[in-house]
Amino acid sequence: METHSKRAQFLLALGMVAGLALALSSILEPGTSSRGSLPEGVAAMVNGREISRESYENAVRILAADTNNFVGQAERRHVLERLIEEELLVQRALELGLQVKEKSIRSRLVSAMIETIVSGVDQKEFTDEEVEAFFLTNRDFFSGSGRLWVRPLRFMPRDGRNDTDALSSAREASVRLREGESIEAVAEELGASFSPTMPEGMLPPAKVREYLGPTPTRVALALNAGDVSDPVRVGSAYLVLQVVARTQPYSPALTEIEPQVRTEMRKRAGDEQLKDYLNMLRNRAEVRLPFSESS
């Protein structure tokens, strides 16, 4: 049960930390929703139950504080999807008769529901052929001590700039950094921020992913020391990545890390199991949204 509880806490936090907020890949696929006027102070309705605008704006403020930067329409939509997802899990937990005694009943119900959904995954077995195929497909994920030092510049369409202006500035930054200009000078002149704030120095890929999200991390891993990326779209922002230094990873043989490979396979199987269940809940739910999610 402790393993499931830790997993539930991790999944509940998904999308609410800086790196994952940048990823902006909601676990829910688009479901059936209708748009129209909602009662005052209501951000959305899920099967007739209200998600208050106050709770929605509080969640947006938490995300803005966590990312230390502007939260655009894409990020706001992501926050609303997360709240809808939470409401769906709470309703399903009550429907199944799950109960808890603690005062923090909502988070406990969501945790209990997630534990129910992914139960049995930890005992899932895979054939040797499946393990080998998964390992070969994800060899980079299991690489050893390779580390990299990344400095990200973030360009946002704000202060009168539109999306095209932000992309243009990001492209100019890429060119100028490749020509040898200092990243501090480029950031100041083009109005970029060093965001998300990352430690100065070498980090393992998994830690870089926590800060940047999966797509920018994949881009960074494809670069050599001294390279600069093209602009990478993340939500409403564009990132330009400068790789200051890196060490090459060590690729272990499958026989050295087979238990870790099987554990990762079970983890991803649980992710898919949860995703499928949430999509089922969303598809059967009646969700009402305002005419504009960003209003």
Secondary structure, 3 states (H helix, E strand, C coil): CHHHHHHHHHHHHCCCCHHHHHHCCCCCCCCCEEECCCCCCEEEEECCEEEEHHHHHHHHHHHHHHHCCCCCHHHHHHHHHHHHHHHHHHHHHHHCCCCCCCCCHHHHHHHHHHHHHCCCHHHCCCCHHHHHHHHHHCHHHHCCCCCEEEEEEEECCCCCCCHHHHHHHHHHHHHHHHCCCCHHHHHHHHCCECCCCCCCCCECHHHHHHHHCHHHHHHHHCCCCCCECCCEEECCEEEEEEEEEECCCCCCCHHHHHHHHHHHHHHHHHHHHHHHHHHHHHHHCCEEECCCCCC
